[in-house]
């Protein structure tokens, strides 16, 4: 559940996209650190990828704008 009130569907979608990525990024860091320490779950060099699906054009546009 969102903890913020969104004033539009674009804003709501952007909030959800942001919260989802904020929960996944630390997991990627942990997996990378485990691999560097030789504690990988898989043998050899594994590449972990994550696909993010978003269908709201406004949220995608906001996400790709340069940050100032």
N, C-alpha and C positions, 0 to 999 in steps of 0.2 A: 504494500500500500504506500502511496505517496504521502509524504509529510508536508508537502507544499501545495498551495492552491494555484492551479494553472488557469489563466484567463482565456486560453485558446487550445484547440487540439494540437496545434504545432508546438506550443510551449509544453503541453503534457507529454507529447511524444519525445521531445528533446530531453525533458527531465528523466523519463524512463530510460532513454538511451544512455544518458550520462551515468545514472545510478547503476545500470547493468555493467557498463565498462569499468566503473570504479570498483566493482566487486570481483571482476575477472583479472584485472591487471596485477594485483598482489599475488594471485595464484600463479600467474605466469612467472613472476619474479621468484617465487618459491621453487617452482619446477626448474628454472634456470640455475638457481643457486645449488639445488640438489644435484643437477647434472655436473656442475663445475666441481663439486666435492666428491664426485664419483659415486653418488648414491642414487643414480637414476633408476627409474622403475623399469626401463627398457634397456636392453643391451645395445651398444653402439650409439651413434649419434641420432637422436630422435628430434624431429622438428614438430613443435606443437603449434597448431593454428586454430584460430577461432573466427568463425564467420558471424558477422552482425547483420541482421536483416532489419531494414527500416523502409517503410513504404510512404512515409509522409515527406513530400518534397520540401516543404518548409523547414522541417527538422534537419534534413540532409543539407540544405543550403546553409543554415545557421552553423552546422557542424563543420562545413568546409571553408567558411570565411576565415580570413587571416585574423589571428588573435592580436589585440593591441594592448 
